[in-house]
Amino acid sequence: VQLQASGGGLVRAGASLRLSCAASGGTFSSYSVGWFRQAPGKEREFVAAVNWDGGFTYYPDSVKGRFTIFRDNTKNTVYLHMNSLKPEDTAVYHCAARTSGVVGTVRDSYDYWGQGTLVTVSS
């Protein structure tokens, strides 16, 4: 499975942004997908995950209520819609997929990774 993340950019605090993760190959519609982010000098951290059919999602407290993950399996694409962005959301955002259909928060449990897209939030 190849993953291509896109949609990053430079926005002001309080703005919204939608990231996309397009997949090719494999049986993507049966995989769970997660978004992770990595700020300069920091560890890669979990941001959101969705199960195989989109019926279950999970978020850490840091983004809960602001970020929404959803998927369109007819387009082999997963989205991360981000509202009320803060400067601390600045990072490279990576999408990842794992063959287990249930959500996961552990980075090493994911089998496939995209190259990342940079989100910069100015104050």
C-alpha positions, 0 to 999 in steps of 0.5 A, a space after each residue: 500500500 502506498 500512501 500520499 498525504 496532502 493538504 498542508 500549508 501555512 494558516 493563522 491560529 483559529 483557521 481550519 485545514 483539511 488533510 487528505 491521505 490517498 492510498 493505492 494498492 492493497 485492500 485499503 478499505 479493510 485497513 484502519 488508518 491513523 494520523 500522526 504528527 511530528 514537530 521539530 525536536 519532538 517525538 512523533 505523536 498520535 493524532 487520530 485514527 479511524 477503523 476500517 469502515 469509518 464507524 469508530 474514531 479515536 483522538 487524544 485529548 489534545 485534539 479532541 473536539 477540534 479534529 475529525 478523521 473520516 474516510 471515503 473507501 470508494 475513493 481510497 482516501 482518509 481525511 483529517 479535518 482540523 478546526 481551531 488550529 493553534 500554533 502548537 499544532 505546527 508539525 509534519 503530519 503523516 498518515 499511516 495504515 495498518 492491516 488490522 481493521 481496528 483503531 490503534 494509537 501505537 506508532 509501531 503497530 502501523 504497517 504503511 506510512 505516507 511521506 508527510 505534509 507540513 502544517 504551520 500555524 502562525 499566531 
